[in-house]
Amino acid sequence: MAEPRTPPATRRRRPFRFSALFAALVLLILIPDGVFMSTLGKTVQAILAILVVFGALHASRGSERRSVLEVVLGIPFVAIFILDTVFPGSVPAGLEGLVILVFASYVARAVVVDLMRRQEVLTDTIFAAFCAYLLIAVAWSGAYVTLEALQPGSFRLPDGTLGLPPHGTMYFSLVTLTTLGYGDIAPATPIAQRLAVLEAVAGVLYVAVVVSRLVAAYRGPQSNEGR
């Protein structure tokens, strides 16, 4: 008897598509902000930004339209980090935040769409879920940078000072997305408060939707019985 043919989808499967993107995002987010204040630190940050773009391109292989858009949006994303390394302070904060917001939002959306189409839960599926979550935090940090540039004093620091330093945007975004809400940095204007509320809601809904989708797509050992 002839052996059963391998389904096309299985043959085309590319394991660990999202692992490189996940690693680059974790390093970009979790390396202490003080490291990035030096010239060497800014160089490392620029390299990590390049790795994020390449990780996104690696994850989108096979989708020509998505790859092209990621390149178009990724070039300015990398450029702002390189310019800030070579010419510190040359990039307006509002423009920097907007570029980060647009790039991270698009890639996060693309990853979520990919995630929702998965028919089974693999290790790479978990990486994809983590990537989308971290990209949402990056996108919102860009929104906070843009808001602070357009409306200075939108956030209040623990000592009562108004303003959000660049090294505090990602921290505030992650704390808000996970609904930890330490309160050491707080939104001080109605627009900032609404942005923070929207991010918290997005974080809760993302976890609920993704977990339910992964549970629905999960194929336990019993699904392979009788094959």
Salt bridges, closest charged atoms under 4 A:
GLU70 OE2 - ARG66 NE 3.03
ASP84 OD2 - LYS42 NZ 2.94
ASP114 OD2 - ARG17 NH2 3.16
ASP114 OD1 - ARG118 NE 2.98
GLU120 OE2 - ARG13 NH2 2.46
ASP124 OD2 - ARG118 NH2 3.29
